Amino acid sequence: MTNWTDIIKTYRTNPNSSVLVTVGSVLGSTPRETSARMLVTTDDTIGTIGGGQLEFIAIEQAREILENNGNAEILKLPLGPELAQCCGGSVEILLTPLSKNDENWITSIEVAQGSLNSVLLTNWNNGKASRTVINDTRNVRAIDPILLDGIESVIQSNVPTIIRNPRSSDNFTLIEPTNESLFHLTLFGAGHVGKAIINTLSQLPCTITWIDEREEMFPDELPKNVEKVVAASPVHQLVDAPAASFYLVMTHSHQLDLELCAGILKRGDSAYLGLIGSKTKRNKFFSRLKLRGFEERQLAGLTCPIGLENLEGKRPAQIAISVSAQILQRQQVRQQVEEQEKTSLYLHN
């Protein structure tokens, strides 16, 4: 998935001269997932659907649509030797030329970004595409129960899905979350490792709150998805953290680290709590936290040392890569558990 911001900005420079390229259904191994998208203009591209020959063909076809004032179309491509791509899967690519008539749903996307309860519907019917943003499922409750189930599933999992017309597989609805953030990270500490983690994770669809007492430690410019918070008392910032957040604690003070870990464990709703440090630091912290009344089951939620066990290295960039990979692993497991729970609930109902 790609952040809508740059796509919308480019679209508005010339509303009648761009094609939205979206990955539809995928089968087997493919370069990108359903809902990955890019915008193609006559002389530029924004985003990517995975590169290689697949993307080249999509761009070429999109520009042919622009040149000939063509209509929306779907490319169905096997990823084999004929495309010089050995993924082995197959993919549908949706090509939809945009115009001023798309301004309404484009504006709705802008408004809905970050919302946890909004989805974008792309309805493909007899070769024509139409889009609408749904902010309230009550609007579709009486219309289509299957569509409603799909919308509620996407809202819960933040994973796009496709619902096909049982009478015509070429007619379908792609449901995409408008909130493209995979997770929220609250990062305490703006030292060298903190900076390296920001450089790594900010390139992914996530939001980050970056907290430190020292304003001079922050760089002058930050990525769009990173919020800087200069706080005299970082512990007090825990009250504003979203539920099921990921946390990294790596401040300049061991005592502050301890207070932050205690506060996060007390909340009891973290998806991940990582503390930078050695096994010795871990043992000392666990002993002190036990004296404060924390039980083993609570302490099991504290990861220290952080990062993948088989990916060692003490340089900030190495630590950042290892920790980022661990966070992504935890997020993937969390998403799989949520999907299994939903499937189980559906089967029992």
Residue frames as qw, qx, qy, qz and C-alpha x, y, z in Angstrom:
[[0.000, 0.888, 0.460, 0.000, 0.00, 0.00, 0.00],
 [0.423, 0.249, 0.015, 0.871, 1.10, 3.56, -0.66],
 [0.071, -0.523, -0.409, 0.744, 0.37, 6.70, 1.25],
 [0.338, 0.742, 0.557, 0.158, -2.33, 8.63, -0.57],
 [0.156, -0.833, -0.071, 0.527, -0.78, 12.04, 0.14],
 [0.207, -0.430, 0.531, 0.700, 1.68, 12.17, -2.78],
 [0.232, 0.331, 0.831, 0.383, -0.80, 10.54, -5.16],
 [0.059, 0.837, 0.527, -0.135, -3.48, 13.12, -4.36],
 [0.178, -0.754, 0.132, 0.619, -1.01, 16.00, -4.63],
 [0.221, -0.188, 0.695, 0.658, 0.10, 14.84, -8.10],
 [0.186, 0.544, 0.798, 0.180, -3.48, 14.19, -9.23],
 [0.007, 0.869, 0.375, -0.322, -4.47, 17.74, -8.36],
 [0.221, -0.509, 0.349, 0.755, -1.72, 19.30, -10.45],
 [0.351, 0.222, -0.546, -0.728, -3.58, 18.02, -13.53],
 [0.620, 0.021, 0.611, -0.491, -6.79, 16.09, -12.69],
 [0.822, 0.452, 0.091, -0.333, -7.33, 14.93, -16.27],
 [0.567, 0.649, -0.507, 0.004, -3.89, 13.49, -16.93],
 [0.139, -0.451, 0.838, -0.274, -3.24, 10.53, -14.66],
 [0.789, -0.073, -0.527, -0.307, -4.09, 6.86, -14.28],
 [0.542, -0.513, 0.544, -0.383, -4.46, 5.11, -10.92],
 [0.646, 0.248, -0.717, -0.082, -2.81, 1.68, -11.06],
 [0.592, -0.432, 0.462, -0.499, -3.98, -0.70, -8.31],
 [0.183, 0.178, -0.966, -0.030, -3.11, -4.31, -7.58],
 [0.745, -0.194, -0.117, -0.628, -6.35, -6.31, -7.49],
 [0.945, -0.249, 0.153, -0.144, -6.49, -10.02, -6.77],
 [0.147, 0.661, -0.736, -0.014, -3.22, -11.92, -6.39],
 [0.985, -0.073, 0.005, -0.156, -2.54, -15.64, -6.58],
 [0.901, 0.055, -0.106, 0.417, 0.64, -17.28, -5.39],
 [0.537, -0.444, 0.000, 0.717, 3.89, -15.36, -5.10],
 [0.319, 0.825, 0.294, 0.362, 3.66, -11.75, -6.35],
 [0.428, 0.310, -0.225, 0.818, 5.84, -8.63, -5.98],
 [0.156, -0.167, 0.315, -0.921, 3.18, -6.67, -4.08],
 [0.107, 0.310, 0.879, -0.346, -0.05, -7.25, -2.20],
 [0.025, 0.691, 0.649, 0.318, -3.67, -6.44, -3.05],
 [0.149, -0.945, -0.275, 0.096, -4.26, -2.68, -2.86],
 [0.493, -0.380, 0.237, 0.746, -0.67, -1.66, -3.64],
 [0.402, 0.834, 0.377, 0.028, -0.98, 1.30, -5.94],
 [0.410, -0.262, 0.207, 0.849, 0.80, 3.90, -7.99],
 [0.360, 0.826, 0.240, -0.360, -0.18, 6.93, -10.04],
 [0.581, 0.064, 0.488, 0.649, 1.04, 7.23, -13.62],
 [0.246, 0.834, 0.085, -0.486, 1.17, 10.52, -15.50],
 [0.728, 0.684, -0.042, 0.029, 2.55, 11.27, -18.95],
 [0.478, 0.664, -0.439, 0.372, 6.03, 11.90, -17.56],
 [0.122, -0.479, 0.669, -0.555, 6.12, 10.64, -13.97],
 [0.686, -0.283, -0.656, -0.135, 5.14, 7.84, -11.60],
 [0.317, -0.539, 0.445, -0.641, 4.24, 8.04, -7.91],
 [0.784, -0.237, 0.464, -0.337, 4.59, 4.87, -5.84],
 [0.206, 0.386, -0.863, -0.251, 5.28, 1.33, -7.02],
 [0.899, -0.059, 0.043, -0.433, 3.50, -1.97, -7.57],
 [0.903, -0.264, 0.325, 0.099, 6.68, -4.00, -7.29],
 [0.064, -0.705, 0.554, 0.438, 8.97, -2.97, -10.12],
 [0.448, -0.080, 0.846, 0.278, 10.26, -5.23, -12.86],
 [0.010, -0.113, -0.722, -0.682, 8.51, -6.12, -16.08],
 [0.096, -0.620, -0.775, 0.080, 5.12, -6.18, -14.35],
 [0.100, -0.748, -0.236, 0.611, 5.36, -2.53, -13.41],
 [0.127, -0.292, 0.490, 0.811, 6.83, -1.61, -16.79],
 [0.005, -0.341, -0.826, -0.448, 3.85, -3.14, -18.61],
 [0.119, -0.735, -0.618, 0.251, 1.39, -1.43, -16.28],
 [0.134, -0.639, 0.029, 0.757, 3.04, 1.98, -16.81],
 [0.093, -0.091, 0.665, 0.736, 3.17, 1.47, -20.57],
 [0.053, -0.506, -0.821, -0.258, -0.52, 0.53, -20.69],
 [0.145, -0.746, -0.441, 0.478, -1.49, 3.42, -18.42],
 [0.098, -0.514, 0.233, 0.819, 0.25, 5.91, -20.71],
 [0.033, 0.163, 0.787, 0.594, -1.44, 4.38, -23.72],
 [0.083, -0.693, -0.711, 0.091, -4.78, 5.02, -21.99],
 [0.144, -0.714, -0.129, 0.673, -3.76, 8.65, -21.41],
 [0.130, -0.267, 0.529, 0.795, -2.61, 9.12, -24.99],
 [0.126, -0.222, -0.792, -0.555, -5.80, 7.68, -26.48],
 [0.452, -0.186, 0.201, -0.849, -8.28, 8.95, -23.85],
 [0.486, -0.037, -0.855, -0.176, -8.98, 5.29, -23.15],
 [0.705, -0.503, -0.122, -0.485, -11.24, 3.65, -20.61],
 [0.511, -0.531, 0.622, -0.267, -10.54, 1.71, -17.44],
 [0.831, 0.242, -0.470, -0.174, -9.26, -1.81, -17.92],
 [0.757, -0.513, 0.396, -0.083, -7.82, -4.80, -16.08],
 [0.455, 0.566, -0.685, -0.053, -4.53, -6.48, -16.92],
 [0.917, -0.298, 0.215, -0.155, -4.42, -10.16, -15.96],
 [0.399, 0.721, -0.563, 0.062, -0.77, -11.16, -15.89],
 [0.961, -0.225, -0.095, 0.126, 0.98, -14.45, -15.06],
 [0.164, -0.888, 0.429, 0.020, 4.36, -13.85, -13.43],
 [0.924, -0.032, 0.337, 0.179, 6.37, -16.37, -15.40],
 [0.606, -0.134, 0.408, 0.670, 9.12, -16.51, -18.03],
 [0.331, 0.656, 0.474, 0.485, 7.12, -14.42, -20.53],
 [0.147, -0.968, -0.076, -0.190, 7.39, -11.44, -18.15],
 [0.535, 0.442, -0.492, 0.526, 10.95, -12.32, -17.15],
 [0.371, -0.506, 0.446, -0.638, 9.69, -12.60, -13.57],
 [0.475, 0.074, -0.877, 0.021, 10.03, -15.85, -11.69],
 [0.395, -0.234, 0.476, -0.750, 7.53, -15.16, -8.89],
 [0.082, -0.069, -0.988, -0.111, 5.29, -17.88, -10.27],
 [0.197, 0.487, 0.680, -0.511, 2.00, -16.30, -9.27],
 [0.158, 0.509, 0.560, 0.634, -0.53, -14.21, -11.14],
 [0.105, -0.427, -0.360, 0.823, -1.96, -10.78, -10.57],
 [0.206, 0.777, 0.531, 0.269, -4.75, -8.47, -11.71],
 [0.290, -0.197, -0.062, 0.935, -3.82, -4.84, -12.29],
 [0.153, 0.813, 0.555, -0.087, -6.63, -2.28, -12.28],
 [0.317, 0.011, 0.198, 0.927, -6.01, 0.73, -14.52],
 [0.040, 0.805, 0.589, -0.064, -8.42, 3.63, -14.00],
 [0.294, 0.383, 0.097, 0.870, -7.97, 7.03, -15.63],
 [0.195, -0.586, -0.532, 0.579, -8.80, 9.87, -13.26],
 [0.128, 0.562, 0.346, 0.741, -10.60, 13.12, -14.00],
 [0.144, -0.296, 0.263, -0.907, -12.17, 16.07, -12.21],
 [0.726, -0.311, -0.321, -0.523, -15.17, 13.82, -11.57],
 [0.762, -0.123, -0.578, 0.264, -13.04, 11.89, -9.07],
 [0.080, 0.497, -0.346, 0.791, -12.56, 14.90, -6.82],
 [0.668, -0.501, -0.003, -0.551, -15.36, 13.90, -4.43],
 [0.955, -0.254, -0.142, 0.053, -13.93, 10.54, -3.39],
 [0.608, 0.361, -0.304, 0.639, -10.39, 11.94, -3.51],
 [0.174, -0.579, 0.242, -0.759, -11.42, 14.59, -1.00],
 [0.842, -0.414, -0.042, -0.344, -13.15, 11.94, 1.10],
 [0.882, 0.064, -0.307, 0.353, -9.90, 9.95, 1.20],
 [0.267, 0.489, -0.324, 0.765, -8.08, 13.02, 2.50],
 [0.502, -0.525, 0.149, -0.671, -10.65, 13.49, 5.24],
 [0.940, -0.246, -0.086, -0.222, -10.75, 9.80, 6.14],
 [0.646, 0.399, -0.543, 0.358, -6.99, 9.18, 6.32],
 [0.056, 0.309, -0.679, 0.664, -6.18, 7.99, 9.81],
 [0.698, -0.181, 0.144, -0.678, -9.76, 7.01, 10.52],
 [0.191, -0.205, 0.955, -0.097, -10.10, 3.49, 11.89],
 [0.464, 0.372, 0.730, -0.336, -13.68, 3.11, 10.67],
 [0.490, 0.693, -0.074, -0.523, -13.52, 4.16, 7.02],
 [0.638, -0.017, 0.685, 0.352, -12.95, 2.15, 3.85],
 [0.285, 0.499, -0.375, -0.728, -12.61, 2.89, 0.17],
 [0.718, 0.272, 0.635, -0.086, -14.83, 0.82, -2.11],
 [0.152, 0.425, -0.575, -0.682, -13.82, 0.34, -5.73],
 [0.709, 0.304, 0.561, -0.299, -16.74, -1.20, -7.56],
 [0.016, 0.341, -0.714, -0.611, -15.80, -2.80, -10.89],
 [0.576, 0.396, 0.637, -0.324, -18.88, -3.50, -12.96],
 [0.682, 0.611, 0.385, 0.114, -18.90, -4.37, -16.66],
 [0.641, 0.325, 0.107, 0.687, -15.55, -2.72, -17.30],
 [0.029, -0.771, -0.020, -0.636, -16.36, 0.48, -15.41],
 [0.519, -0.164, -0.592, 0.594, -14.91, 1.53, -12.08],
 [0.251, -0.775, -0.119, -0.568, -16.56, 3.71, -9.47],
 [0.478, 0.022, -0.627, 0.614, -15.24, 4.63, -6.03],
 [0.411, -0.738, -0.137, -0.518, -16.79, 5.76, -2.79],
 [0.210, 0.272, -0.713, 0.611, -15.61, 6.17, 0.78],
 [0.623, -0.534, -0.510, -0.257, -17.74, 4.58, 3.50],
 [0.053, 0.440, -0.521, 0.729, -17.51, 6.22, 6.92],
 [0.525, -0.115, 0.520, -0.664, -20.55, 4.59, 8.50],
 [0.009, 0.015, -0.976, -0.217, -21.48, 0.95, 7.95],
 [0.343, 0.453, 0.649, -0.506, -25.10, 1.80, 8.71],
 [0.377, 0.557, -0.226, -0.705, -25.24, 3.20, 5.18],
 [0.439, 0.293, -0.762, -0.375, -24.80, -0.28, 3.71],
 [0.300, -0.097, 0.862, -0.397, -26.39, -2.43, 6.40],
 [0.636, 0.382, 0.492, -0.455, -29.71, -2.73, 4.60],
 [0.514, 0.651, -0.333, -0.449, -28.22, -2.93, 1.11],
 [0.782, 0.353, -0.514, -0.012, -25.85, -5.90, 0.99],
 [0.774, -0.598, 0.188, -0.094, -25.03, -8.11, 4.01],
 [0.909, 0.094, 0.064, 0.402, -22.08, -9.73, 2.20],
 [0.362, 0.677, -0.077, 0.636, -20.60, -6.32, 1.44],
 [0.448, -0.794, 0.135, -0.389, -21.18, -5.28, 5.04],
 [0.922, -0.341, 0.105, 0.148, -19.31, -8.34, 6.32],
 [0.746, 0.349, 0.021, 0.567, -16.41, -7.48, 4.01],
 [0.051, 0.798, -0.088, 0.593, -16.31, -3.86, 5.17],
 [0.648, -0.704, 0.161, -0.242, -16.37, -4.80, 8.83],
 [0.945, -0.086, 0.066, 0.308, -13.64, -7.39, 8.24],
 [0.552, 0.527, -0.043, 0.644, -11.37, -4.79, 6.61],
 [0.244, -0.822, 0.111, -0.502, -12.03, -2.30, 9.40],
 [0.824, -0.543, 0.146, -0.064, -11.06, -4.89, 12.01],
 [0.899, -0.073, 0.207, 0.379, -8.01, -6.34, 10.25],
 [0.010, 0.846, -0.244, -0.474, -6.83, -3.29, 8.26],
 [0.351, -0.176, 0.801, 0.451, -6.26, -5.74, 5.38],
 [0.471, 0.321, -0.247, -0.784, -7.94, -5.16, 1.97],
 [0.471, 0.123, 0.873, -0.031, -10.24, -7.76, 0.49],
 [0.279, 0.139, -0.529, -0.789, -12.14, -8.42, -2.73],
 [0.522, 0.267, 0.704, -0.401, -15.77, -9.52, -2.94],
 [0.039, 0.105, -0.720, -0.685, -16.74, -10.96, -6.31],
 [0.671, 0.141, 0.022, -0.727, -20.16, -11.12, -7.87],
 [0.581, -0.093, 0.807, -0.052, -21.13, -14.83, -7.79],
 [0.699, 0.580, 0.400, -0.122, -22.79, -14.46, -11.21],
 [0.605, 0.744, -0.069, 0.273, -19.81, -12.76, -12.84],
 [0.768, -0.394, -0.070, 0.500, -16.28, -13.06, -11.47],
 [0.444, 0.331, 0.140, 0.821, -15.22, -10.07, -13.58],
 [0.247, -0.730, -0.123, -0.626, -17.51, -7.86, -11.50],
 [0.668, -0.281, -0.530, 0.440, -16.22, -7.25, -7.99],
 [0.215, -0.935, 0.003, -0.280, -15.73, -4.77, -5.17],
 [0.626, 0.188, -0.443, 0.613, -12.28, -4.04, -3.79],
 [0.470, -0.854, -0.175, -0.140, -12.48, -2.89, -0.17],
 [0.596, 0.310, -0.344, 0.656, -9.45, -0.99, 1.13],
 [0.445, -0.696, -0.378, 0.418, -8.79, 0.55, 4.55],
 [0.216, 0.906, 0.011, 0.363, -8.28, 4.32, 4.45],
 [0.454, -0.798, 0.391, -0.064, -6.10, 3.98, 7.53],
 [0.825, 0.434, -0.357, 0.067, -3.00, 2.44, 6.01],
 [0.099, -0.680, 0.632, -0.357, -0.92, 2.45, 9.17],
 [0.710, 0.011, -0.704, 0.005, 0.11, -1.08, 10.15],
 [0.637, -0.487, -0.485, 0.348, 0.86, -0.04, 13.72],
 [0.079, -0.934, 0.086, -0.336, 1.68, 2.86, 16.03],
 [0.754, -0.016, -0.377, 0.538, 5.10, 3.07, 17.66],
 [0.284, -0.947, 0.053, -0.143, 5.90, 5.23, 20.67],
 [0.784, 0.238, -0.262, 0.509, 9.66, 5.66, 20.77],
 [0.434, -0.899, 0.020, 0.053, 11.33, 7.07, 23.87],
 [0.627, -0.487, 0.343, 0.502, 14.84, 8.38, 23.22],
 [0.533, 0.843, 0.011, -0.069, 16.35, 10.52, 20.46],
 [0.451, -0.631, 0.545, 0.319, 19.89, 9.17, 20.64],
 [0.110, 0.454, -0.723, -0.510, 21.84, 7.53, 17.83],
 [0.114, 0.137, 0.980, 0.089, 19.84, 4.29, 17.88],
 [0.290, 0.623, 0.549, -0.476, 16.55, 6.18, 18.10],
 [0.265, 0.668, -0.261, -0.645, 17.49, 8.19, 15.02],
 [0.048, 0.255, -0.888, -0.379, 18.47, 5.05, 13.12],
 [0.212, 0.349, 0.900, -0.152, 15.15, 3.40, 13.98],
 [0.325, 0.700, 0.235, -0.591, 13.26, 6.47, 12.76],
 [0.193, 0.549, -0.567, -0.583, 15.19, 6.32, 9.48],
 [0.000, 0.052, -0.979, -0.199, 14.25, 2.65, 9.06],
 [0.134, 0.437, 0.861, -0.221, 10.65, 2.38, 10.29],
 [0.230, 0.597, 0.176, -0.749, 9.37, 5.73, 9.01],
 [0.191, 0.288, -0.664, -0.663, 9.60, 4.35, 5.47],
 [0.097, -0.246, -0.960, -0.088, 6.84, 1.87, 6.32],
 [0.362, -0.522, -0.363, -0.682, 3.09, 2.53, 6.66],
 [0.538, -0.466, -0.605, 0.357, 3.09, 3.25, 10.38],
 [0.103, -0.885, -0.010, -0.453, 2.82, 6.24, 12.70],
 [0.682, -0.052, -0.445, 0.578, 5.48, 7.12, 15.24],
 [0.298, -0.931, -0.025, -0.211, 5.43, 9.34, 18.31],
 [0.706, 0.245, -0.339, 0.571, 9.04, 10.21, 19.15],
 [0.451, -0.866, -0.122, -0.175, 9.59, 11.48, 22.68],
 [0.680, 0.048, -0.328, 0.654, 12.60, 12.97, 24.43],
 [0.333, -0.809, -0.289, 0.389, 13.30, 15.63, 27.06],
 [0.357, -0.510, 0.280, 0.731, 15.98, 17.30, 24.93],
 [0.554, 0.759, 0.203, -0.276, 14.75, 19.27, 21.94],
 [0.111, 0.786, -0.518, -0.318, 18.26, 19.69, 20.55],
 [0.459, -0.208, 0.855, 0.122, 18.48, 15.93, 20.01],
 [0.639, 0.528, 0.546, -0.117, 15.85, 15.90, 17.28],
 [0.416, 0.100, 0.485, 0.763, 16.75, 16.52, 13.63],
 [0.146, 0.272, 0.001, -0.951, 15.41, 19.68, 12.00],
 [0.607, 0.149, -0.360, -0.693, 13.20, 17.76, 9.57],
 [0.451, -0.067, 0.848, -0.269, 11.10, 14.70, 10.30],
 [0.053, -0.164, -0.870, -0.462, 9.21, 12.24, 8.05],
 [0.415, -0.302, -0.244, -0.823, 5.50, 12.94, 7.65],
 [0.762, -0.351, -0.489, -0.238, 4.46, 10.00, 9.79],
 [0.598, -0.133, -0.520, 0.595, 6.65, 10.98, 12.77],
 [0.264, -0.878, -0.165, -0.364, 5.46, 13.31, 15.53],
 [0.450, 0.259, -0.507, 0.688, 8.09, 14.91, 17.75],
 [0.530, -0.775, -0.266, -0.218, 7.22, 15.41, 21.41],
 [0.331, 0.390, -0.513, 0.689, 9.56, 17.33, 23.71],
 [0.659, -0.608, -0.330, -0.295, 8.43, 16.42, 27.22],
 [0.119, -0.656, 0.556, -0.496, 9.85, 17.37, 30.60],
 [0.536, -0.194, 0.747, -0.343, 8.24, 14.19, 31.95],
 [0.353, 0.202, -0.766, -0.499, 8.13, 11.47, 29.26],
 [0.000, 0.166, 0.961, -0.223, 6.28, 9.10, 31.59],
 [0.316, 0.450, 0.427, -0.718, 3.28, 11.43, 31.55],
 [0.374, 0.369, -0.474, -0.707, 3.03, 10.96, 27.78],
 [0.017, 0.014, 0.997, 0.068, 1.92, 7.35, 28.24],
 [0.340, 0.434, 0.625, -0.552, -1.64, 8.45, 28.89],
 [0.463, 0.618, -0.096, -0.628, -1.96, 9.64, 25.29],
 [0.013, -0.313, 0.880, 0.358, -0.58, 6.50, 23.62],
 [0.721, 0.054, -0.311, -0.616, -3.13, 4.56, 21.54],
 [0.833, -0.210, 0.457, -0.228, -4.22, 1.12, 22.68],
 [0.926, 0.174, 0.293, 0.166, -2.22, -1.82, 21.30],
 [0.242, 0.918, -0.313, -0.035, 0.78, 0.42, 20.60],
 [0.872, 0.123, -0.209, 0.426, 4.31, -0.78, 20.04],
 [0.305, -0.942, 0.137, -0.013, 6.85, 0.77, 22.43],
 [0.777, 0.257, -0.270, 0.507, 10.61, 1.16, 22.34],
 [0.446, -0.895, 0.018, 0.027, 12.39, 2.47, 25.43],
 [0.791, 0.141, -0.023, 0.595, 15.95, 3.72, 24.89],
 [0.088, -0.981, -0.028, -0.170, 16.47, 6.96, 26.80],
 [0.382, 0.627, -0.481, 0.480, 19.68, 8.39, 28.23],
 [0.313, -0.457, 0.563, -0.614, 18.65, 7.40, 31.78],
 [0.321, -0.044, -0.946, 0.012, 18.29, 3.90, 33.23],
 [0.102, 0.280, 0.684, -0.666, 15.97, 5.23, 35.91],
 [0.465, 0.353, -0.056, -0.810, 13.74, 6.84, 33.29],
 [0.437, 0.159, -0.806, -0.366, 13.81, 3.60, 31.30],
 [0.134, -0.143, -0.927, 0.320, 12.62, 1.76, 34.40],
 [0.268, 0.360, 0.437, -0.780, 9.79, 4.20, 35.08],
 [0.489, 0.323, -0.376, -0.718, 8.65, 4.01, 31.46],
 [0.368, 0.051, -0.915, -0.154, 8.67, 0.21, 31.45],
 [0.014, 0.247, 0.813, -0.527, 6.68, 0.17, 34.68],
 [0.365, 0.382, 0.164, -0.833, 4.14, 2.61, 33.26],
 [0.495, 0.261, -0.594, -0.578, 3.71, 0.65, 30.02],
 [0.279, -0.045, -0.956, 0.075, 3.39, -2.68, 31.84],
 [0.154, 0.283, 0.636, -0.701, 0.83, -1.12, 34.16],
 [0.483, 0.290, -0.194, -0.803, -1.27, -0.10, 31.15],
 [0.551, -0.001, 0.827, -0.115, -1.33, -3.75, 30.13],
 [0.674, 0.610, 0.344, -0.235, -2.32, -3.15, 26.50],
 [0.043, 0.716, -0.528, -0.456, 0.95, -2.97, 24.57],
 [0.912, 0.378, -0.071, -0.140, 1.43, -5.01, 21.40],
 [0.819, 0.215, -0.230, 0.481, 5.19, -4.91, 21.96],
 [0.327, -0.933, 0.148, -0.029, 7.47, -3.41, 24.61],
 [0.845, 0.264, -0.171, 0.433, 11.16, -3.36, 23.79],
 [0.404, -0.896, 0.146, 0.114, 13.89, -2.12, 26.13],
 [0.610, 0.645, -0.395, 0.235, 17.38, -1.51, 24.81],
 [0.392, -0.701, 0.536, -0.261, 20.08, -3.14, 26.87],
 [0.309, 0.352, -0.883, 0.023, 21.95, -6.30, 27.77],
 [0.681, -0.305, -0.657, -0.106, 20.81, -9.44, 29.57],
 [0.389, -0.139, -0.558, 0.720, 22.34, -7.96, 32.73],
 [0.200, -0.058, 0.060, -0.976, 20.13, -4.88, 32.40],
 [0.616, -0.231, -0.541, -0.524, 17.17, -7.14, 31.78],
 [0.609, -0.257, -0.707, 0.252, 17.80, -9.11, 34.98],
 [0.186, -0.102, -0.405, 0.889, 18.22, -5.95, 37.06],
 [0.359, -0.108, -0.167, -0.912, 15.03, -4.42, 35.66],
 [0.645, -0.259, -0.650, -0.308, 13.04, -7.59, 36.21],
 [0.476, -0.226, -0.671, 0.522, 14.18, -7.74, 39.84],
 [0.003, -0.092, -0.242, 0.966, 13.21, -4.13, 40.45],
 [0.479, -0.132, -0.367, -0.787, 9.87, -4.49, 38.70],
 [0.598, -0.271, -0.755, -0.014, 9.07, -7.60, 40.76],
 [0.282, -0.205, -0.553, 0.757, 9.70, -5.54, 43.90],
 [0.249, 0.053, -0.013, -0.967, 7.05, -3.14, 42.59],
 [0.588, 0.185, 0.591, -0.520, 4.54, -5.96, 42.40],
 [0.614, 0.453, -0.390, -0.514, 4.74, -6.96, 38.75],
 [0.852, -0.103, 0.499, -0.124, 4.17, -10.66, 38.11],
 [0.443, -0.221, 0.732, 0.467, 6.01, -13.00, 35.75],
 [0.443, 0.564, 0.673, 0.183, 3.12, -13.00, 33.27],
 [0.130, 0.969, 0.111, -0.179, 3.37, -9.20, 33.05],
 [0.283, -0.718, 0.494, 0.400, 7.15, -9.20, 32.73],
 [0.629, 0.139, 0.696, 0.317, 6.85, -11.69, 29.87],
 [0.407, 0.837, 0.357, 0.075, 5.61, -8.75, 27.83],
 [0.099, -0.928, 0.276, 0.228, 8.95, -6.93, 28.16],
 [0.897, 0.353, 0.018, 0.265, 11.53, -7.74, 25.47],
 [0.052, -0.906, 0.416, -0.062, 15.16, -7.13, 26.44],
 [0.163, -0.385, 0.349, 0.839, 17.59, -7.34, 24.72],
 [0.593, 0.614, 0.219, -0.473, 15.74, -6.15, 21.63],
 [0.352, 0.613, -0.567, -0.423, 16.17, -7.32, 18.06],
 [0.940, 0.156, -0.239, -0.186, 16.47, -10.68, 16.35],
 [0.763, -0.542, 0.341, 0.092, 18.63, -13.17, 18.23],
 [0.814, 0.069, 0.396, 0.419, 20.49, -14.32, 15.13],
 [0.413, 0.745, 0.142, 0.504, 21.12, -10.81, 13.79],
 [0.584, -0.618, -0.166, 0.501, 23.84, -9.32, 15.93],
 [0.430, 0.457, 0.109, 0.771, 25.69, -6.01, 15.64],
 [0.337, -0.611, -0.426, 0.576, 26.17, -2.94, 17.79],
 [0.132, 0.037, 0.248, 0.959, 26.17, -0.20, 15.18],
 [0.357, 0.317, 0.364, -0.800, 23.00, 1.96, 15.37],
 [0.557, 0.305, -0.410, -0.654, 21.97, 1.00, 11.84],
 [0.373, 0.081, -0.923, -0.051, 22.43, -2.72, 12.58],
 [0.070, 0.215, 0.775, -0.590, 20.37, -2.44, 15.76],
 [0.435, 0.330, 0.077, -0.834, 17.68, -0.49, 13.91],
 [0.536, 0.208, -0.660, -0.484, 17.37, -3.13, 11.18],
 [0.281, -0.028, -0.941, 0.185, 17.22, -5.96, 13.71],
 [0.150, 0.281, 0.618, -0.719, 14.66, -4.23, 15.95],
 [0.480, 0.303, -0.161, -0.808, 12.52, -3.14, 13.00],
 [0.478, 0.107, -0.816, -0.306, 12.46, -6.73, 11.73],
 [0.132, -0.159, -0.888, 0.410, 11.39, -7.95, 15.17],
 [0.310, 0.319, 0.329, -0.833, 8.58, -5.38, 15.33],
 [0.536, 0.259, -0.442, -0.671, 7.37, -6.41, 11.87],
 [0.348, 0.004, -0.937, -0.011, 7.41, -10.06, 12.95],
 [0.048, 0.262, 0.736, -0.622, 5.30, -9.23, 16.00],
 [0.417, 0.336, 0.020, -0.844, 2.89, -7.22, 13.88],
 [0.485, 0.176, -0.715, -0.472, 2.54, -10.08, 11.41],
 [0.231, -0.132, -0.936, 0.231, 1.81, -12.59, 14.19],
 [0.184, 0.313, 0.488, -0.793, -0.69, -10.17, 15.74],
 [0.485, 0.295, -0.269, -0.778, -2.48, -9.78, 12.41],
 [0.431, 0.066, -0.869, -0.233, -2.59, -13.55, 11.84],
 [0.067, -0.213, -0.847, 0.483, -4.09, -14.09, 15.30],
 [0.336, 0.336, 0.222, -0.851, -6.75, -11.44, 14.64],
 [0.517, 0.235, -0.536, -0.624, -7.65, -13.07, 11.32],
 [0.334, -0.034, -0.941, 0.038, -7.88, -16.53, 12.95],
 [0.089, 0.272, 0.675, -0.680, -10.10, -15.16, 15.71],
 [0.451, 0.327, -0.056, -0.828, -12.40, -13.56, 13.14],
 [0.484, 0.151, -0.764, -0.399, -12.54, -16.78, 11.11],
 [0.190, -0.124, -0.922, 0.312, -13.35, -18.79, 14.24],
 [0.242, 0.322, 0.445, -0.800, -16.06, -16.33, 15.24],
 [0.492, 0.284, -0.358, -0.741, -17.54, -16.44, 11.74],
 [0.420, 0.058, -0.886, -0.188, -17.62, -20.26, 11.70],
 [0.102, -0.223, -0.848, 0.470, -19.30, -20.44, 15.10],
 [0.318, 0.372, 0.255, -0.834, -21.92, -17.94, 14.08]]
